[in-house]
Amino acid sequence: MHIVMFADQHVESLGGAQVSMRLQRRYLERAGHTVTIVAPALHGPRARAAVPARAAAGPAYADLPSVPITFDREYSVTWPGAAADRRVDEALASRPPVDLVHVQADFWGGFIGHRFAARHGLPVVHTMHNRVDVGIEATTPLPGLVLRALNLWQRRTLSAGGVGAGAGAPVDTGDGGRAPGAGRGGDSAASVGADAGVGGRGVRSTRDGWAFLRGFAARSDAVTAPSSHFARRLEDHGVVPGRGGRGIRSGASGGADAEPRIDVVWNGIDDDLLDAALASAPEVRPPGPPRLVWSGRMSPEKRLLPFLEALAVSGVVADVEVIGGGAQLGAARRLLERHRAAATVTFAGRLPYPETLRRIAAADALVQTSIGFETQGMTVFEAGALGTPSVVSDPDIADELGAGVWRVEDASVDALAAALRCVASRVPEGTAPTPDPTLRTRFRQSSRTAAMLEVYRRVL
């Protein structure tokens, strides 16, 4: 089959969703399928660095005209509308007929993807990667106003694109008349959109982050989430497929009368990279103080600054490596200068993904400090698959992992400091918690691709 994926950011830019989509494409192609990824074009240093990857991908990357939206030109936006619609159709005209649209975007990429599916009468799988409400609140000064504007933008953009507007007539796809799923745009649930509850849940807010996600779900045949805890939140807020899709949550049974559900499909780790990182890990722990790794984007929702403050308050002697970049790097350096932690902290910057995995495998513990923001928390799953335990601040993520976790009791700096003291005492004793050994199999991308193919086949 030919799957067209839509993203908010080019998959050669930094980010967990981008890493996941690159992996999905490779493993779907290994399984004999065709994948096209539609995303805003890259700019600046990242565009130059990505030239070899783009050349290797060939027509699998359909880049749209875009405008940079960050100072470092890492991320960009493509305005959804008629011009973007034409560019998408032109890019796909020379490729095999499309069977299915997989939207893995939360903003403009989502709008463009759903508009494309509506024009061509194609079924849609939508993967929810982002807690929109938490992300907006953490990064904007007027989150309520921004969320209202986003919901209005979504309704207008998708209505203008014919999504959920009753497009029941045959669709001219330009490929000889083949239009799998033609006529689905007129589904009654899709016409309800974000303005009412789904599945008999009653009227809900039309202005918050959940309303925004409901607007996408109502226009989808299946909705997937990368974790059980995020799937539960989505369902609790009525974010369920609205075009007749019947998902099956882990271990649950579906049927003709079953309520539409969310399919839980973890983002995975490259099988080959996992094996290489495991092979590089030391068989015996080298002597010395505990080695901790913090990896992620340096932005408020990731809570790097509270981690560094807790590190100073804890008084632990440890070697700490901070991997990643972002706007809070300067603030992080200044905080360390003020507090003068007993630990040695090294800012490693942005590293290639294989090197990041190697360093996590060599560490005594990974530290993840975000709370309520992560829809999966990829780094702790990577650590667990590599046999490295984690300090986890988010109780939902700790529950998902099960074993191999030091839980932080609450969001306070003191609680995080207490967890770090526990790490510092138990690592030298050799009594650190052990991650679930089945993660090494269940988290491999080969198994995740097989799970997603089940969703595709059911929708088709």
Helices and strands as residue ranges (DSSP letters): E 2-6, H 16-30, E 34-40, H 44-49, H 51-57, G 58-60, E 61-64, E 67-68, E 76-77, H 82-92, E 100-103, H 108-120, E 124-127, H 132-139, H 143-160, G 184-186, H 188-192, G 193-195, H 209-217, E 222-225, H 228-236, E 263-264, H 271-280, E 291-295, G 300-302, H 304-314, E 319-323, H 329-339, E 344-349, H 353-362, E 365-368, H 378-386, E 390-392, H 395-401, E 405-407, H 413-429, H 439-442, H 445-459
